[in-house]
Structure formats: C-alpha cells, structure tokens
Amino acid sequence: MSEIDGQYDHQEFRQKEFNNISFIESVFSHCLFKRCFFQENDFSRAQFSNCIFKNCNLHLVKLVGCRLQDVLFSESKIVGVEFFK
C-alpha cells in the first residue's frame, strides 16, 4: 500500500484514481473531490472539514478514527466502509 500524507487546503481533485493508498493522518480542508475513485484506501485518523465528495467511489475505504466535519457525500458510492476496528 502506498502512503500519502500531508495537508490539503482548498484543493480540487477531479477524475483521480487513488487505489489501495494510505492517507493515514492526512488533513483535508475545503476540498472538492469530483468523480474520484478511492477503492480500498485507508483514511484512518485523517481529518476532513468542509469537503465535498461528488460522484465518487469510496468502496471499502477505512475511516477508523477519521474526523468528518461538515462533509457532503453527493451521488457517491459508500459501500463497505469500515468506521470501527
């Protein structure tokens, strides 16, 4: 699994494929994700505030300990998400 960490503020991600990537402890603020594919990614202990996921696939992602504040999921696939271990 590849790792990506860091802070992302006012970023737009469009038609990106993130497969089997670890975003552990990453911070996303005021970000837009449009038509992105996040299958089997790990967002454990990541933070999302004021973000929008539109037409995204979040199939089987891990959100264990993830903080979601004012996050909108619109027309997105959210199946098999792991919130707790």
C-alpha positions as CSV (number, residue, x, y, z in Angstrom):
1,M,0.0,0.0,0.0
2,S,1.4,3.4,-1.0
3,E,1.3,6.2,1.6
4,I,0.3,9.8,1.0
5,D,0.2,12.2,3.9
6,G,0.1,15.9,4.4
7,Q,-2.3,18.8,4.5
8,Y,-4.5,19.8,1.6
9,D,-6.4,23.2,1.7
10,H,-8.8,24.4,-0.9
11,Q,-7.7,21.7,-3.4
12,E,-9.8,20.2,-6.2
13,F,-9.3,16.6,-7.2
14,R,-11.2,15.7,-10.4
15,Q,-11.3,12.2,-12.0
16,K,-8.4,10.9,-10.0
17,E,-7.9,7.2,-9.1
18,F,-6.4,6.5,-5.7
19,N,-6.2,2.7,-5.4
20,N,-5.0,1.0,-2.3
21,I,-3.4,4.1,-0.8
22,S,-2.9,5.1,2.8
23,F,-3.9,8.6,3.7
24,I,-3.4,8.0,7.4
25,E,-3.5,11.2,9.5
26,S,-3.8,13.4,6.4
27,V,-5.7,16.7,6.8
28,F,-8.2,17.9,4.1
29,S,-9.9,21.3,4.5
30,H,-12.3,22.9,2.0
31,C,-11.5,20.3,-0.7
32,L,-13.6,19.1,-3.6
33,F,-13.4,15.5,-4.8
34,K,-15.3,15.0,-8.1
35,R,-15.6,11.7,-9.9
36,C,-12.7,10.3,-7.9
37,F,-12.1,6.6,-7.2
38,F,-10.9,5.6,-3.7
39,Q,-11.4,1.9,-3.6
40,E,-9.7,0.2,-0.6
41,N,-7.9,3.3,0.7
42,D,-7.1,3.9,4.4
43,F,-8.1,7.2,5.8
44,S,-7.7,6.2,9.4
45,R,-7.2,9.1,11.7
46,A,-7.4,11.5,8.8
47,Q,-9.4,14.8,9.1
48,F,-11.9,16.2,6.6
49,S,-13.5,19.6,7.2
50,N,-15.8,21.4,4.8
51,C,-15.2,18.9,2.0
52,I,-17.4,17.7,-0.8
53,F,-17.3,14.2,-2.5
54,K,-19.4,14.3,-5.7
55,N,-19.9,11.2,-7.8
56,C,-17.0,9.4,-6.0
57,N,-16.5,5.7,-5.3
58,L,-15.4,5.1,-1.7
59,H,-16.0,1.4,-1.8
60,L,-14.3,-0.5,1.1
61,V,-12.4,2.5,2.5
62,K,-11.2,2.6,6.1
63,L,-12.3,5.6,8.2
64,V,-11.3,4.3,11.6
65,G,-10.8,7.3,13.9
66,C,-11.4,9.6,10.9
67,R,-12.8,13.0,11.7
68,L,-15.6,14.2,9.4
69,Q,-16.8,17.8,9.9
70,D,-19.3,19.4,7.5
71,V,-18.6,16.8,4.8
72,L,-21.1,16.3,2.0
73,F,-21.3,13.0,0.1
74,S,-23.4,13.6,-3.1
75,E,-24.2,10.8,-5.6
76,S,-21.3,8.8,-4.2
77,K,-20.9,5.1,-3.6
78,I,-20.2,4.4,0.1
79,V,-20.4,0.7,0.5
80,G,-18.5,-1.5,2.9
81,V,-16.9,1.5,4.7
82,E,-15.0,0.5,7.9
83,F,-15.7,3.0,10.7
84,F,-14.6,0.9,13.6
85,K,-12.0,-1.8,14.2
